[in-house]
Amino acid sequence: MAIANPQKHLTDIDEWRRLGEAGIFPPDNRLELINGEILEMSPIGCNHAGHLNRILNRLLNIVPGDMAIASVQNPLQLGDLSEPEPDFMLLKPNTDFYSARHPDADDVLLLIEVSDSSLEFDRNQKMHLYALHRIPEYWLLNLNEACVEIYRKPAGDLYAEKRTLTAGDSIILSELPEIRVDIGDLL
């Protein structure tokens, strides 16, 4: 008797969007498409939400509106198999503010994930995904260790540069060198 191995059904962006348009997923589910798999993400806790609000308030006060578009928990198309919803992105200016299409990796100036319960997933799977798609700068706001992990210079599915910064440190954005961020303002 032959034993059949169950096969995983991976989906692509087109099927993913059709499923969403058909109302297959409840509207309050936090789902992301990562490497063809539909993943249910953890609910956003108070600490996570508060830090995301802090990022918004701090970065929007220092980044002039004509230099970048802020995007909060919106889809980012990465190839045909992934559409994560990063916590925060600074995107290249776009005349229609990305209302005709979702941004892709070429549009990203800075991507930030706020992590507490999702730390290992964000540090591994998402970091590899973002590097593979050449996101130039990925920040992991690590709430568990009160630091920001800075990833730059994507090379394959890794980043050639990683720095860990804490309160008292500051950093200049690689894609917007006129912008300096005090890490303590984010923590």
DRENKOLMAR-108842 format. One record per residue (C-alpha): residue number from 0; residue in one letter; x, y, z. Coordinates in nm, 3 decimals, m for minus. Layout:
BEGIN
(rec NUM; "A"; (X; Y; Z)) ...
REM end
This chain:
BEGIN
(rec 0; "M"; (0.000; 0.000; 0.000)) (rec 1; "A"; (0.143; 0.335; m0.104)) (rec 2; "I"; (0.168; 0.602; 0.162)) (rec 3; "A"; (0.089; 0.948; 0.036)) (rec 4; "N"; (0.281; 1.233; 0.186)) (rec 5; "P"; (0.065; 1.536; 0.245)) (rec 6; "Q"; (0.163; 1.826; 0.026)) (rec 7; "K"; (0.162; 2.183; 0.144)) (rec 8; "H"; (m0.037; 2.416; m0.080)) (rec 9; "L"; (0.155; 2.738; m0.130)) (rec 10; "T"; (m0.028; 3.037; m0.266)) (rec 11; "D"; (0.088; 3.334; m0.468)) (rec 12; "I"; (0.000; 3.703; m0.457)) (rec 13; "D"; (m0.284; 3.672; m0.712)) (rec 14; "E"; (m0.458; 3.386; m0.528)) (rec 15; "W"; (m0.396; 3.559; m0.194)) (rec 16; "R"; (m0.568; 3.875; m0.314)) (rec 17; "R"; (m0.859; 3.681; m0.467)) (rec 18; "L"; (m0.911; 3.503; m0.134)) (rec 19; "G"; (m0.917; 3.840; 0.041)) (rec 20; "E"; (m1.157; 3.993; m0.210)) (rec 21; "A"; (m1.389; 3.691; m0.173)) (rec 22; "G"; (m1.406; 3.754; 0.202)) (rec 23; "I"; (m1.253; 3.417; 0.292)) (rec 24; "F"; (m1.064; 3.570; 0.585)) (rec 25; "P"; (m1.241; 3.747; 0.871)) (rec 26; "P"; (m1.162; 4.121; 0.847)) (rec 27; "D"; (m1.004; 4.139; 1.194)) (rec 28; "N"; (m0.754; 3.856; 1.134)) (rec 29; "R"; (m0.389; 3.958; 1.122)) (rec 30; "L"; (m0.269; 3.751; 0.828)) (rec 31; "E"; (0.042; 3.788; 0.614)) (rec 32; "L"; (0.163; 3.599; 0.309)) (rec 33; "I"; (0.525; 3.497; 0.364)) (rec 34; "N"; (0.701; 3.277; 0.109)) (rec 35; "G"; (0.370; 3.140; m0.018)) (rec 36; "E"; (0.236; 3.053; 0.328)) (rec 37; "I"; (m0.055; 3.231; 0.493)) (rec 38; "L"; (0.054; 3.305; 0.848)) (rec 39; "E"; (m0.157; 3.429; 1.136)) (rec 40; "M"; (0.037; 3.694; 1.324)) (rec 41; "S"; (0.013; 3.765; 1.696)) (rec 42; "P"; (m0.235; 4.027; 1.812)) (rec 43; "I"; (m0.083; 4.369; 1.873)) (rec 44; "G"; (m0.034; 4.432; 2.244)) (rec 45; "C"; (m0.034; 4.767; 2.422)) (rec 46; "N"; (0.346; 4.794; 2.446)) (rec 47; "H"; (0.383; 4.718; 2.074)) (rec 48; "A"; (0.114; 4.971; 1.978)) (rec 49; "G"; (0.258; 5.239; 2.205)) (rec 50; "H"; (0.605; 5.201; 2.056)) (rec 51; "L"; (0.464; 5.215; 1.704)) (rec 52; "N"; (0.289; 5.542; 1.798)) (rec 53; "R"; (0.620; 5.669; 1.934)) (rec 54; "I"; (0.797; 5.584; 1.605)) (rec 55; "L"; (0.528; 5.767; 1.411)) (rec 56; "N"; (0.544; 6.078; 1.626)) (rec 57; "R"; (0.925; 6.094; 1.634)) (rec 58; "L"; (1.000; 6.012; 1.271)) (rec 59; "L"; (0.719; 6.217; 1.124)) (rec 60; "N"; (0.849; 6.520; 1.313)) (rec 61; "I"; (1.197; 6.492; 1.159)) (rec 62; "V"; (1.127; 6.361; 0.806)) (rec 63; "P"; (0.987; 6.633; 0.579)) (rec 64; "G"; (0.673; 6.520; 0.395)) (rec 65; "D"; (0.823; 6.569; 0.050)) (rec 66; "M"; (1.112; 6.329; 0.125)) (rec 67; "A"; (0.914; 6.016; 0.208)) (rec 68; "I"; (0.570; 5.867; 0.261)) (rec 69; "A"; (0.505; 5.702; 0.595)) (rec 70; "S"; (0.323; 5.369; 0.576)) (rec 71; "V"; (0.191; 5.193; 0.887)) (rec 72; "Q"; (0.100; 4.823; 0.887)) (rec 73; "N"; (0.023; 4.827; 0.514)) (rec 74; "P"; (0.105; 4.558; 0.255)) (rec 75; "L"; (0.443; 4.539; 0.087)) (rec 76; "Q"; (0.465; 4.320; m0.223)) (rec 77; "L"; (0.783; 4.116; m0.227)) (rec 78; "G"; (0.790; 3.906; m0.541)) (rec 79; "D"; (0.505; 3.669; m0.625)) (rec 80; "L"; (0.491; 3.482; m0.293)) (rec 81; "S"; (0.513; 3.737; m0.012)) (rec 82; "E"; (0.307; 4.031; 0.106)) (rec 83; "P"; (0.399; 4.115; 0.465)) (rec 84; "E"; (0.253; 4.412; 0.650)) (rec 85; "P"; (0.552; 4.573; 0.823)) (rec 86; "D"; (0.481; 4.788; 1.126)) (rec 87; "F"; (0.634; 5.098; 0.968)) (rec 88; "M"; (0.794; 5.197; 0.639)) (rec 89; "L"; (0.931; 5.514; 0.488)) (rec 90; "L"; (0.862; 5.493; 0.115)) (rec 91; "K"; (0.989; 5.691; m0.181)) (rec 92; "P"; (0.753; 5.973; m0.276)) (rec 93; "N"; (0.477; 5.866; m0.514)) (rec 94; "T"; (0.227; 6.107; m0.673)) (rec 95; "D"; (m0.077; 5.889; m0.591)) (rec 96; "F"; (0.057; 5.780; m0.248)) (rec 97; "Y"; (0.050; 5.414; m0.364)) (rec 98; "S"; (m0.325; 5.409; m0.419)) (rec 99; "A"; (m0.290; 5.233; m0.759)) (rec 100; "R"; (m0.056; 4.957; m0.636)) (rec 101; "H"; (0.111; 4.830; m0.322)) (rec 102; "P"; (0.472; 4.939; m0.282)) (rec 103; "D"; (0.746; 4.688; m0.357)) (rec 104; "A"; (1.103; 4.655; m0.233)) (rec 105; "D"; (1.235; 4.924; m0.471)) (rec 106; "D"; (1.005; 5.178; m0.303)) (rec 107; "V"; (1.131; 5.120; 0.053)) (rec 108; "L"; (1.372; 5.364; 0.216)) (rec 109; "L"; (1.339; 5.224; 0.570)) (rec 110; "L"; (1.141; 4.933; 0.714)) (rec 111; "I"; (1.078; 4.885; 1.088)) (rec 112; "E"; (0.928; 4.591; 1.274)) (rec 113; "V"; (0.833; 4.637; 1.641)) (rec 114; "S"; (0.902; 4.308; 1.818)) (rec 115; "D"; (0.823; 4.152; 2.149)) (rec 116; "S"; (0.638; 3.820; 2.109)) (rec 117; "S"; (0.737; 3.803; 1.738)) (rec 118; "L"; (1.108; 3.870; 1.801)) (rec 119; "E"; (1.251; 3.541; 1.670)) (rec 120; "F"; (1.024; 3.542; 1.364)) (rec 121; "D"; (1.116; 3.904; 1.282)) (rec 122; "R"; (1.486; 3.842; 1.348)) (rec 123; "N"; (1.495; 3.532; 1.129)) (rec 124; "Q"; (1.225; 3.475; 0.867)) (rec 125; "K"; (1.141; 3.840; 0.808)) (rec 126; "M"; (1.505; 3.954; 0.815)) (rec 127; "H"; (1.594; 3.689; 0.553)) (rec 128; "L"; (1.291; 3.786; 0.342)) (rec 129; "Y"; (1.375; 4.157; 0.355)) (rec 130; "A"; (1.743; 4.096; 0.272)) (rec 131; "L"; (1.654; 3.865; m0.016)) (rec 132; "H"; (1.436; 4.138; m0.165)) (rec 133; "R"; (1.709; 4.399; m0.108)) (rec 134; "I"; (1.530; 4.622; 0.143)) (rec 135; "P"; (1.819; 4.865; 0.204)) (rec 136; "E"; (1.761; 4.927; 0.575)) (rec 137; "Y"; (1.567; 4.712; 0.822)) (rec 138; "W"; (1.527; 4.811; 1.186)) (rec 139; "L"; (1.409; 4.564; 1.445)) (rec 140; "L"; (1.280; 4.753; 1.749)) (rec 141; "N"; (1.351; 4.485; 2.008)) (rec 142; "L"; (1.123; 4.564; 2.302)) (rec 143; "N"; (1.248; 4.265; 2.505)) (rec 144; "E"; (1.605; 4.395; 2.518)) (rec 145; "A"; (1.535; 4.772; 2.483)) (rec 146; "C"; (1.745; 4.811; 2.170)) (rec 147; "V"; (1.718; 4.862; 1.797)) (rec 148; "E"; (1.888; 4.613; 1.569)) (rec 149; "I"; (1.995; 4.789; 1.249)) (rec 150; "Y"; (2.038; 4.576; 0.937)) (rec 151; "R"; (2.197; 4.726; 0.624)) (rec 152; "K"; (2.367; 4.621; 0.300)) (rec 153; "P"; (2.156; 4.324; 0.187)) (rec 154; "A"; (2.362; 4.037; 0.046)) (rec 155; "G"; (2.162; 3.731; m0.057)) (rec 156; "D"; (1.923; 3.648; 0.226)) (rec 157; "L"; (2.138; 3.818; 0.491)) (rec 158; "Y"; (2.257; 4.168; 0.569)) (rec 159; "A"; (2.630; 4.237; 0.557)) (rec 160; "E"; (2.599; 4.498; 0.832)) (rec 161; "K"; (2.426; 4.458; 1.168)) (rec 162; "R"; (2.449; 4.702; 1.457)) (rec 163; "T"; (2.267; 4.704; 1.787)) (rec 164; "L"; (2.192; 5.049; 1.927)) (rec 165; "T"; (2.046; 5.157; 2.258)) (rec 166; "A"; (1.927; 5.479; 2.424)) (rec 167; "G"; (2.201; 5.739; 2.394)) (rec 168; "D"; (2.298; 5.624; 2.043)) (rec 169; "S"; (2.190; 5.791; 1.721)) (rec 170; "I"; (2.193; 5.687; 1.357)) (rec 171; "I"; (2.177; 5.854; 1.018)) (rec 172; "L"; (1.937; 5.689; 0.773)) (rec 173; "S"; (2.126; 5.525; 0.486)) (rec 174; "E"; (1.871; 5.628; 0.222)) (rec 175; "L"; (1.800; 5.973; 0.373)) (rec 176; "P"; (2.142; 6.087; 0.502)) (rec 177; "E"; (2.009; 6.425; 0.610)) (rec 178; "I"; (1.799; 6.251; 0.877)) (rec 179; "R"; (1.947; 6.158; 1.215)) (rec 180; "V"; (1.741; 5.956; 1.463)) (rec 181; "D"; (1.808; 5.941; 1.837)) (rec 182; "I"; (1.746; 5.580; 1.937)) (rec 183; "G"; (1.624; 5.683; 2.282)) (rec 184; "D"; (1.332; 5.861; 2.115)) (rec 185; "L"; (1.209; 5.526; 1.982)) (rec 186; "L"; (1.258; 5.322; 2.298)) 
REM end
